[in-house]
């Protein structure tokens, strides 16, 4: 039962990458191939990876001349997975898999299109950090669209998910490959959230996203201000419409186009979001998501503001980045 591990690399920390490659190499489930995609010309990194994987033919290095960022780089690496693959796992460049990770997660694909495990949060030295362990709870499709619950490095999925997911939708600056893969899996077999810890998830300043432990509203406001260039209400509303709410609209529209046989409830959810405009149905679902804690208040309010400003973005001809 041969699976494919897809790793996207860019300016990797050599110490952490060595640790990660070693942890993959010594998985107790041994029938796999690991495709490593280097984002842009990096002769030194290629040489380093080749040295670390020497003697193990299961590793394959794919170099891409153009630097496209993590979203498009994962897309390119996933496109290398052949139709004969039995399963697909995503790997970050700076974590450490526990030996039984694949052996624990892969069997659950018999009941779901995507399986996501838990991780121990650690610093660069392997010491536990605040928050301890990632917490993931099941949500419905609307809750997943609002707030991604799937960390790609913790996920294993059926190859059929890639039939829906590739090519990736046009991104905004709020686009993440694992969010899109999670939506595709949710409507085509569901997601199984396994509580078992399967790896160390390294927290450091170079993380693309990281586990947002104890995130503060001040930090989020500062980040938003840097993106928008100020705190003018119209500018913020326009930004939230184009980039944050717009990403959800693009995902919903793409999912409808690619999945002709949707469950009735899933089609209702996707159609409501795909229209873009704020509606009674959207407001009701957002309020319910916050009330039942399937989506965080701050993000939900931000997306509601984005939906309110969506007509302005549509008139401006917005169709993604």
Buried (B, 14 or more C-beta within 10 A) or exposed (E): EEBBBBBBBBEBBEEBBBBBBEBBBEBEBEEBBBBBBBBBEBEEBBEBBEEBBEEEEBBEBBBBEEBBBBBBBBBBBBBBBEEEBBBBBBBBBBBBBBEEBBBBBBBBBEEBBBBBBBBBBBEBEEEEBEBEBBEBEEBBBBBBBBBBBBBBBBBBBBBBBBEBBBEBBEBBEBBBBBBBBBBBBBBBBEBBBBEEBBBBBBBEEBEEEBBEEEEEEEEBEEEBEEBBEEEEEEBBBBBBBBBBBBBBBBBBBBBBEBBEEBEEEBBBBBBBBBBBEBEEBBEEBBEBBBEEEBBBEEBBEBBBBBBBBBEBBBEEEBEBB
